[in-house]
Amino acid sequence: MAAYQANGAQLGWLLIPEQQAVEIWNNGDDGEPQRLQGATALEAGERFPGLRLELAEIWEA
């Protein structure tokens, strides 16, 4: 994710299906991701209004 941020990415979602976990990388944070366990959906918030990812199908796969 550091490479994406170095190239201008404002937000990164790293999905870990085996653990039903997500690491959220926000540009401008201290470099450490926020980790969520068992999230059912992700919303990008103000940076990308309306962007929502439903995770149920990914976790079931």
N, C-alpha and C positions, 0 to 999 in steps of 0.2 A: 504494500500500500504506500510505502514511502516514495517509491518511484512514481506512482500516479500523482501523489501530492506535489512532488517536485516538478511535475509537468502541468500543474494547475488544477488538478481535481479538487473540488470543494467538499465532496462527500464520497465516502466509500463504504459499502456494505459487504462484508465478507461472511458468506453463509457457510455454516458447518453442519450439514445435514445429519451426520452420525450422532451429533450431540444436541441437535435441535437448538443450536446457538447461533448468534449473530455478533460479529464485531463491527462496531460503528466507528468509522474514522472521520473526524471532522477537521478540515483544514483550519489551522489556527489553534487547535488544542495543544496540549503539552506533548503530543506525540504518542500518547497512550490511548488505545481504543476503549470505548465503552463496550462491555460485553453483556448481552442479554440472553437468558436461557428461557426456552419455551415461549418465545414471542409468537403471536399468531399473525401479526401484520407489521409492516414497517411503513412509516410516513416520512417523507423527506422534509416536511415543514416549509419554512419561509423561503429556503433556497430554491426549491422546486415545487411550488404549490400544485397540489393535485396528484403528485406522484405517490402512489401507494402500492406496496407489494404484499400480496396475500401469501402466507407461508405454508398453509395447511397442505397443499398439494406437494410442495417440495419436501416437507417432513414425512409425508406418506410414501414417497417414492423409494 
